[in-house]
């Protein structure tokens, strides 16, 4: 008996020592009313009370005031006594008043007869876990709030089968579906029908499943059926074991970006085209200037040669052929200069009905009877601001193009009507009133690529030797130079419509009377002329023409040479080229008039060259010129009645 008591006492002592040695759990005993009767080292460590400070105190001391007011300590003892155990988590208090998150288990303690004698309480500090859970929950809430507040991206979840399981505000804005309309629906409904048929949705999920990620750009469909350009990312979501739990899908509407990029690409292409056209214009203008000088030399040589050889029929025929070739070369030069927008235009009021009536026979004779030309011109059509000669050339060129587009014959319509253009309505056209002159054929037409390149210089669809590729560029350059525009519409098999937008001329304040014919040039008095040109061939032939007209000529090869000659005095007239190295014709004219202000000066030029001449003593002569043009220029410069006759 004594041995049994000793064994029991030893066991109790061992149990006491075990309980005292546990420091990670607060273990205490309570009596039947909840007062503390025992307190281990773990309880002291966790709650801060020494045994002598807490034994005899009611365990509600560890509860917050709110929980005490709710009766939670009494309810815990009641549950433990009636149900055999009470387990809960909640905030508890330490001695210093600080809170900690506690996991609490209260078990009833009964004697051998089953009578309740008290309670055993075990408390564990789970504050770190609780704070981590709170931080995680807060992070998840913030993330959910972030996802829901994003409106520029559609962000939503799919289950492993592709069914929509979440939906943010951005998805609703971009795709047009409310959350209740789309949850549980397969995401393939956002694809076009042809993409669904081709299996694109399944391929996207399979790629994300196997590779972890799928990215693409393509057309998607909103709720109302409207298409939009989408940038799509699908990410596979897996749990800690690697099992697929679904997909995260992000969609961005890039329709505007795509349109902006397309506009940027078109602008870059237009800029490149403009730069190319400008470079070709510079080249063409320079070539045309040099070609004019060559034509000038040939033309004047032929004129002088015709005078110096016997008049034989065969010889005259050959000379006529050569002169016709010069005229064709001059026409080609004018086209080149029109493309470069450097030819000198004589812009005035042009009445389209009168101009077309005057050239109808020419157009019909040029293109042939298989292509009848009809004209639709309304009465009272306003006059336009243009160069009549260049406009005639443009109309004839368009008529020839229309004929060539209909090799088996066909009708050509030339019509005109008045149009009012608002600001930014038509590219390159200012707001205002225009007369639109249109040449229409029913020929083979042009595809989009040919139409795009139609006004490029030297581009032609005609056979070798049948087209220079400068006709339409010339018309385009002419239209731009007078403040108008040139447009083309065409389609394969549906013919072509070429439209010249000509600015309407200002109304005349009073009626004008037709100009009287210029009287024949009077005999010219002999002049002493200083002729200046840096091109030796042109200079030689200019001198010969002047001498043939009866004038005395002194020649100079550049501006500086001319000034040194001019200082010798005795000149009645100066004829100079404009485009010369070192000193231009206008520079030379300024230097000469500074010495002798009343000196008549004629500046010869193949194109405008930005040439602005003051009124009075300085006159303009276009290259290439013949004997008649030269004589007329001399008459206007120094042999008019209002000028003193040069000394002979």
C-alpha positions in Angstrom: 0.0 0.0 0.0 2.8 2.4 0.9 4.6 1.5 -2.2 1.6 2.3 -4.3 1.3 5.7 -2.6 4.9 6.4 -3.2 4.6 5.5 -6.8 1.6 7.7 -7.2 3.4 10.6 -5.6 6.4 10.1 -7.8 4.2 10.1 -10.9 2.5 13.3 -9.8 5.9 14.9 -9.2 7.0 13.9 -12.6 3.9 15.3 -14.2 4.3 18.6 -12.3 7.9 18.8 -13.4 6.8 18.2 -17.0 4.2 20.9 -16.9 6.6 23.3 -15.3 9.2 22.7 -18.0 6.9 23.6 -20.9 7.4 27.2 -21.9 5.7 27.4 -25.4 2.3 26.8 -23.9 0.6 28.6 -21.0 -0.9 25.8 -18.8 -3.0 26.6 -15.7 -5.6 25.1 -13.5 -8.9 26.8 -12.6 -11.3 25.9 -9.8 -15.0 25.4 -10.5 -15.7 29.2 -10.5 -12.8 30.0 -12.9 -10.2 31.2 -10.4 -6.6 30.3 -11.1 -5.1 27.6 -8.8 -2.0 26.6 -10.7 0.4 28.5 -13.1 3.3 27.1 -15.1 6.4 28.7 -16.5 4.9 28.9 -20.0 2.0 30.8 -18.7 4.4 33.3 -17.0 6.4 33.7 -20.2 3.3 34.2 -22.4 1.1 36.3 -20.2 3.7 38.1 -18.0 2.3 37.2 -14.6 4.3 35.5 -11.8 2.4 32.7 -9.9 2.1 34.9 -6.7 0.6 37.7 -8.8 -2.1 35.7 -10.5 -3.1 32.6 -8.4 -6.5 33.3 -7.0 -7.4 35.8 -9.7 -10.3 35.0 -12.1 -9.2 33.9 -15.6 -11.4 36.6 -17.2 -8.4 38.8 -16.4 -6.9 37.7 -19.8 -10.0 38.7 -21.8 -10.6 42.1 -23.5 -13.2 44.3 -21.9 -15.5 43.8 -25.0 -15.3 40.0 -24.5 -15.9 40.2 -20.8 -19.0 42.4 -21.4 -20.3 39.7 -23.8 -19.9 37.0 -21.1 -17.4 35.0 -23.1 -15.4 33.7 -20.1 -18.5 32.2 -18.4 -19.7 30.8 -21.7 -16.3 29.1 -22.2 -16.5 27.3 -18.8 -20.1 26.4 -19.4 -19.3 24.8 -22.8 -16.3 22.9 -21.4 -18.4 21.5 -18.5 -21.4 20.5 -20.6 -19.7 19.4 -23.8 -16.4 18.1 -22.5 -14.2 20.7 -24.2 -14.1 24.4 -25.3 -11.7 25.5 -28.1 -11.5 28.9 -29.5 -9.2 31.6 -30.9 -9.3 35.3 -30.1 -7.5 38.3 -28.7 -6.2 38.0 -25.1 -4.4 40.4 -22.8 -0.9 40.2 -21.2 0.0 41.8 -17.9 1.2 45.0 -19.6 -2.1 45.3 -21.5 -0.7 44.3 -24.9 -2.8 42.0 -27.0 -1.9 38.6 -28.5 -3.9 36.2 -30.6 -4.5 33.0 -28.6 -5.6 29.5 -29.4 -7.3 28.3 -26.1 -8.4 24.9 -25.1 -10.3 24.4 -21.8 -11.0 20.9 -20.5 -13.1 20.0 -17.4 -11.3 18.2 -14.6 -13.4 15.6 -12.6 -12.8 13.4 -9.6 -13.0 9.6 -9.5 -16.8 9.9 -9.1 -17.2 12.2 -12.1 -17.8 15.3 -10.0 -16.5 18.6 -11.6 -13.6 19.9 -9.5 -12.1 22.5 -11.9 -10.7 23.1 -15.4 -7.4 22.7 -17.2 -6.6 25.6 -19.6 -3.9 25.5 -22.3 -3.1 28.6 -24.3 -0.9 29.0 -27.4 0.4 32.3 -28.8 -0.6 32.5 -32.6 0.0 36.2 -33.0 2.6 35.8 -35.8 0.3 33.4 -37.7 -2.6 35.8 -37.2 -0.7 38.8 -38.4 0.6 36.9 -41.4 -3.0 35.8 -42.2 -4.2 39.4 -41.8 -1.4 40.7 -44.0 -2.2 38.1 -46.6 -5.9 38.8 -46.5 -5.2 42.5 -46.8 -2.9 41.9 -49.7 -5.5 39.8 -51.4 -8.2 42.4 -50.7 -5.9 45.2 -52.1 -5.1 43.0 -55.1 -8.8 42.3 -55.7 -9.6 46.0 -55.4 -6.7 46.8 -57.8 -7.9 44.3 -60.3 -11.5 45.5 -60.0 -10.5 49.2 -60.3 -8.5 48.7 -63.5 -10.6 49.7 -66.5 -8.0 49.8 -69.3 -7.4 46.1 -69.1 -9.9 43.2 -69.0 -8.5 41.0 -66.2 -10.4 37.8 -65.4 -10.0 34.1 -64.4 -10.8 31.0 -66.3 -11.3 27.5 -64.9 -9.3 24.7 -66.4 -12.0 24.2 -69.1 -12.0 27.8 -70.1 -15.1 28.9 -68.3 -15.1 32.5 -67.0 -14.9 32.5 -63.2 -14.2 36.1 -62.4 -14.7 39.5 -64.2 -13.3 42.9 -63.5 -14.6 46.4 -64.4 -12.1 46.6 -67.3 -13.5 43.4 -68.8 -17.0 44.9 -68.6 -15.9 48.1 -70.3 -13.9 46.5 -73.1 -16.1 43.5 -73.9 -19.5 45.0 -72.9 -20.7 42.1 -70.7 -21.9 42.5 -67.1 -20.5 40.0 -64.6 -23.8 38.1 -64.3 -24.0 37.7 -68.1 -20.6 36.1 -68.5 -19.7 34.1 -65.4 -19.8 30.4 -66.2 -19.6 31.1 -70.0 -16.8 29.8 -72.2 -14.3 32.5 -73.1 -14.5 31.5 -76.8 -17.5 33.7 -77.2 -15.1 36.6 -77.4 -13.6 35.2 -80.6 -14.8 35.7 -84.2 -16.7 32.9 -85.7 -14.0 31.9 -88.1 -11.4 31.8 -85.3 -13.7 29.6 -83.2 -14.1 27.3 -86.2 -10.3 27.2 -86.7 -9.9 26.2 -83.0 -8.0 29.3 -81.9 -9.5 29.4 -78.3 -8.5 25.7 -77.6 -5.0 26.3 -79.1 -4.5 29.3 -76.8 -5.4 27.3 -73.7 -3.3 24.4 -74.8 -0.3 26.7 -75.3 -0.7 28.3 -71.9 -1.1 24.8 -70.3 2.0 23.3 -71.9 4.2 26.4 -72.0 2.9 28.4 -69.1 2.0 31.4 -71.1 0.2 32.4 -74.3 0.4 35.8 -76.0 -1.2 37.1 -79.2 -2.8 40.0 -81.0 -5.9 39.6 -83.0 -9.5 40.6 -83.6 -12.0 39.9 -80.9 -15.8 40.6 -80.6 -17.7 42.8 -78.1 -21.1 42.0 -76.8 -22.8 44.0 -79.6 -20.8 42.2 -82.3 -18.4 45.1 -82.9 -14.8 44.0 -83.6 -11.8 45.4 -81.7 -8.1 44.7 -81.9 -6.9 42.9 -78.8 -3.5 42.2 -77.2 -4.0 39.0 -75.2 -2.0 37.2 -72.4 -3.1 33.9 -70.9 -1.1 32.5 -67.9 -1.6 29.0 -66.5 -2.3 28.9 -62.7 -1.1 25.9 -60.6 -1.3 25.0 -57.0 1.6 24.0 -54.7 1.5 20.4 -56.1 1.7 21.7 -59.7 -1.9 20.8 -60.6 -3.6 23.2 -63.0 -6.3 25.2 -61.2 -7.2 27.6 -64.0 -5.9 30.5 -66.1 -5.4 34.2 -65.7 -6.4 36.2 -68.8 -5.5 39.8 -69.6 -6.9 41.6 -72.6 -6.0 45.1 -73.8 -7.9 47.0 -76.5 -5.2 48.2 -78.9 -7.6 49.3 -81.7 -6.6 53.0 -81.3 -2.9 52.1 -81.1 -3.2 50.0 -84.2 -5.0 52.9 -86.0 -2.4 55.4 -84.8 0.4 53.1 -86.0 -1.2 52.7 -89.3 -1.6 56.5 -89.6 2.1 56.9 -88.6 3.1 54.3 -91.3 1.0 56.1 -93.9 2.5 59.4 -92.8 6.1 58.0 -93.1 5.3 56.6 -96.5 3.8 59.9 -97.6 6.9 61.7 -96.2 9.2 59.4 -98.0 7.2 59.8 -101.2 7.3 63.6 -100.8 11.0 63.5 -100.3 11.5 61.3 -103.3 9.3 63.6 -105.4 11.2 66.7 -104.1 14.5 65.1 -105.0 13.2 64.1 -108.4 11.8 67.6 -108.8 15.2 69.1 -108.1 16.9 66.7 -110.5 14.3 67.2 -113.2 14.4 70.9 -112.9 18.1 70.9 -113.3 18.0 68.5 -116.3 15.3 70.6 -117.9 17.4 73.8 -117.5 20.4 72.2 -119.1 18.2 70.7 -121.8 16.7 74.1 -122.5 20.2 75.5 -123.2 20.8 72.6 -125.6 17.5 73.3 -127.4 18.4 77.0 -127.4 21.6 76.3 -129.2 20.0 73.8 -131.7 17.0 76.1 -132.4 19.0 79.2 -133.0 21.5 77.3 -135.2 18.6 75.9 -137.3 17.1 79.4 -137.7 20.4 80.8 -138.9 21.1 77.7 -141.1 17.8 78.1 -142.8 18.8 81.6 -143.9 22.2 80.7 -145.1 21.5 77.7 -147.4 19.7 77.6 -150.7 15.9 76.9 -150.6 15.8 73.3 -151.9 12.8 71.2 -151.1 14.7 68.3 -149.6 16.9 70.6 -147.5 13.9 72.5 -146.2 12.1 69.2 -145.3 15.1 68.1 -143.3 15.2 71.5 -141.5 11.5 71.3 -140.8 12.0 67.8 -139.3 14.7 69.2 -137.1 12.6 72.2 -136.0 9.7 69.8 -135.2 12.1 67.7 -133.1 13.2 70.9 -131.2 9.5 71.8 -130.6 8.9 68.3 -129.2 11.9 68.6 -127.0 10.6 72.0 -125.8 7.2 70.4 -125.0 9.0 67.6 -123.1 11.0 70.2 -121.2 7.8 72.1 -120.2 6.4 68.8 -118.9 9.6 68.2 -116.9 9.4 71.8 -115.5 5.7 71.4 -114.8 6.5 68.3 -112.7 9.2 70.2 -110.9 6.8 73.1 -110.6 9.5 75.5 -112.0 8.0 76.5 -115.4 7.0 80.1 -115.6 3.2 80.2 -115.7 1.1 83.0 -117.2 -1.8 82.8 -114.8 -4.9 84.6 -115.7 -8.7 84.2 -116.0 -9.6 81.2 -118.1 -13.2 80.5 -119.2 -13.5 76.7 -119.4 -16.4 76.6 -121.9 -14.5 78.9 -124.4 -11.2 77.0 -123.9 -12.9 73.6 -124.5 -14.8 74.8 -127.6 -11.6 76.1 -129.0 -9.7 72.8 -128.5 -12.5 70.2 -129.3 -11.4 69.7 -132.9 -7.7 69.4 -131.8 -8.6 66.8 -129.2 -10.7 64.8 -131.5 -8.2 64.9 -134.3 -5.4 63.9 -131.9 -7.0 60.8 -130.5 -8.9 59.6 -133.6 -12.5 59.0 -134.6 -12.9 55.6 -132.6 -12.9 57.6 -129.4 -15.8 60.2 -129.7 -15.4 63.1 -127.2 -18.5 64.5 -125.6 -18.5 67.6 -123.3 -20.9 68.4 -120.5 -20.3 72.0 -119.5 -23.0 73.9 -117.5 -24.0 77.4 -118.6 -22.6 80.3 -116.5 -19.6 78.3 -115.3 -17.3 80.7 -113.4 -13.8 81.5 -114.8 -10.8 79.8 -113.2 -7.3 81.0 -112.3 -4.9 79.1 -114.5 -2.4 79.2 -117.4 -4.5 78.6 -120.5 -1.6 76.9 -122.5 -0.7 74.6 -119.7 -4.4 73.7 -119.0 -4.9 72.9 -122.7 -1.8 70.6 -122.6 -3.2 68.9 -119.4 -6.6 68.3 -121.0 -5.0 66.9 -124.2 -2.8 64.7 -122.1 -5.7 63.3 -120.2 -7.7 62.7 -123.4 -4.7 60.7 -124.9 -4.4 58.7 -121.7 -8.2 57.9 -121.8 -7.8 56.8 -125.4 -4.9 54.5 -124.6 -7.0 52.9 -121.8 -9.6 51.9 -124.4 -7.6 50.1 -127.2 -10.8 49.0 -128.9 -12.4 52.4 -128.9 -14.9 54.0 -126.6 -16.5 57.3 -125.5 -14.6 59.9 -123.6 -16.5 62.4 -121.5 -15.1 65.8 -120.5 -17.2 67.6 -118.0 -16.9 70.5 -115.5 -18.8 71.6 -112.4 -18.4 74.0 -109.6 -17.5 72.7 -106.1 -17.1 74.4 -102.7 -14.4 72.8 -100.5 -14.4 73.2 -96.7 -11.3 73.4 -94.6 -9.4 70.0 -94.5 -12.1 68.4 -96.6 -9.6 67.4 -99.5 -5.9 66.9 -99.0 -3.7 69.8 -100.3 -6.7 72.0 -101.1 -7.5 75.2 -99.2 -11.1 76.1 -98.4 -12.8 77.9 -101.3 -14.6 77.6 -104.6 -13.2 75.4 -107.4 -14.2 74.3 -110.9 -13.6 70.6 -111.2 -12.7 69.6 -114.8 -13.1 65.8 -115.2 -12.0 63.4 -118.0 -13.8 60.1 -117.8 -13.2 56.9 -119.8 -14.6 53.4 -119.6 -11.3 51.6 -120.2 -9.3 48.9 -118.4 -8.9 51.0 -115.2 -6.1 50.7 -112.7 -5.6 48.5 -109.6 -4.8 50.1 -106.2 -1.0 49.8 -106.7 -1.0 51.3 -110.2 -3.3 54.1 -109.0 -1.0 54.9 -106.1 2.0 55.2 -108.4 0.2 56.9 -111.3 1.6 60.4 -110.5 5.1 59.2 -109.9 7.6 60.6 -112.5 8.7 58.2 -115.2 6.1 55.6 -114.1 4.1 54.3 -117.0 2.1 51.3 -117.9 2.4 51.9 -121.7 4.9 50.0 -123.9 8.5 51.0 -124.5 8.6 54.2 -126.5 4.8 54.9 -126.0 5.0 57.0 -122.9 7.5 59.2 -121.0 5.8 58.7 -117.6 5.8 62.5 -117.2 2.2 63.3 -118.4 0.3 62.8 -115.1 3.2 64.2 -112.9 3.2 67.3 -115.1 -0.6 67.7 -114.6 -0.1 67.1 -110.8 2.7 69.7 -110.7 0.7 72.2 -112.7 -2.4 71.8 -110.5 -0.4 72.3 -107.3 1.4 75.4 -108.8 -1.8 77.2 -109.4 -3.3 76.3 -106.0 -5.4 73.4 -107.2 -5.2 69.7 -107.0 -5.2 66.6 -109.3 -7.1 63.4 -108.2 -7.7 60.0 -109.8 -10.3 57.4 -109.1 -10.2 54.0 -110.9 -10.8 50.3 -110.5 -9.9 47.4 -112.8 -12.5 47.0 -115.6 -14.4 50.1 -114.4 -12.5 52.9 -116.2 -10.8 56.0 -114.8 -12.0 59.5 -113.7 -9.3 62.2 -113.7 -10.2 65.4 -111.9 -8.5 68.7 -112.1 -9.5 71.0 -109.3 -9.0 74.6 -110.6 -9.3 77.6 -108.2 -12.1 79.9 -109.2 -11.0 83.3 -110.4 -12.1 86.4 -108.5 -15.0 88.3 -110.0 -14.1 91.2 -112.3 -15.2 94.6 -111.0 -16.0 95.8 -114.5 -16.3 94.3 -118.0 -13.0 94.0 -119.9 -12.6 94.6 -123.6 -10.6 92.1 -125.6 -7.0 93.2 -126.0 -6.2 94.5 -129.5 -3.8 92.5 -131.6 -0.3 93.6 -131.2 0.9 95.5 -134.2 3.7 94.1 -136.3 7.1 94.9 -134.8 8.6 98.1 -136.2 12.0 98.1 -137.7 14.6 98.0 -134.9 17.3 100.6 -134.5 20.8 99.2 -134.3 21.8 98.6 -130.6 25.1 97.9 -129.0 24.3 94.8 -126.9 26.2 93.1 -124.1 25.3 89.3 -124.2 26.2 87.2 -121.2 25.8 83.4 -120.8 28.0 80.8 -119.1 27.1 78.2 -121.8 29.4 78.7 -124.7 27.0 77.1 -127.3 24.1 79.3 -126.2 26.2 82.4 -126.1 27.6 81.8 -129.6 24.1 81.3 -131.0 22.6 84.3 -129.1 25.4 86.5 -130.5 24.7 85.2 -134.0 20.9 85.9 -133.7 21.6 89.4 -132.4 24.0 90.1 -135.2 21.5 88.7 -137.7 19.0 91.2 -136.4 21.5 94.0 -137.2 22.9 94.6 -133.7 26.5 95.0 -132.6 27.3 92.5 -129.9 30.0 92.1 -127.2 29.9 88.8 -125.4 30.8 87.8 -121.8 31.0 84.3 -120.2 29.9 85.2 -116.6 28.8 88.1 -114.4 32.2 89.3 -113.4 33.4 89.3 -117.0 30.3 91.2 -118.0 30.9 93.9 -115.4 34.4 94.5 -116.6 33.1 94.8 -120.2 30.2 97.1 -119.1 32.6 99.5 -117.5 34.0 100.3 -121.0 30.6 102.0 -121.6 28.6 102.5 -124.8 26.0 99.8 -124.4 22.3 100.2 -125.2 21.1 96.9 -123.9 22.3 93.9 -121.7 21.0 90.4 -122.4 22.0 87.9 -119.7 21.3 84.3 -118.6 19.8 84.0 -115.1 21.3 80.7 -113.8 25.1 81.4 -113.8 27.7 80.3 -111.2 29.1 83.0 -108.9 26.7 85.8 -110.0 23.1 85.2 -111.2 21.5 87.4 -113.9 19.5 89.3 -111.3 22.7 89.9 -109.3 24.4 91.3 -112.5 21.3 93.4 -113.2 21.5 94.9 -109.7 25.2 95.7 -110.2 24.6 97.3 -113.6 21.6 99.4 -112.6 23.7 100.7 -109.6 26.0 102.2 -112.2 23.5 103.2 -114.8 19.9 103.1 -113.6 18.2 103.5 -117.0 20.0 100.6 -118.7 17.5 98.2 -120.3 18.3 94.6 -119.2 16.8 91.3 -120.5 17.1 88.2 -118.3 16.8 84.9 -120.2 15.7 81.9 -118.2 14.5 78.4 -118.8 12.2 78.4 -115.8 11.0 80.6 -112.9 13.9 79.9 -110.5 12.2 82.0 -107.9 12.8 84.9 -110.2 11.2 88.2 -109.1 11.9 91.1 -111.5 11.3 94.8 -110.6 9.1 96.8 -113.0 10.8 99.1 -115.4 14.1 98.4 -116.9 14.4 94.7 -116.4 12.5 92.3 -118.7 12.1 88.5 -119.0 12.8 86.2 -122.0 11.9 82.5 -121.8 14.3 79.9 -123.1 14.5 78.4 -125.7 13.8 81.5 -127.8 13.9 82.1 -131.5 14.6 85.1 -133.6 11.1 86.5 -133.4 10.9 86.2 -129.6 14.3 87.8 -129.2 13.3 90.7 -131.5 10.1 91.2 -129.6 11.9 91.3 -126.3 14.4 93.9 -127.6 11.6 96.0 -128.9 9.8 95.9 -125.6 13.0 96.7 -123.7 14.5 99.5 -125.6 12.8 100.3 -128.9 9.3 101.4 -127.7 8.0 104.9 -128.4 8.3 105.9 -124.7 12.0 105.1 -124.7 14.8 107.1 -126.4 16.1 105.6 -129.6 19.5 104.0 -129.1 22.4 105.7 -130.8 23.4 104.2 -134.1 
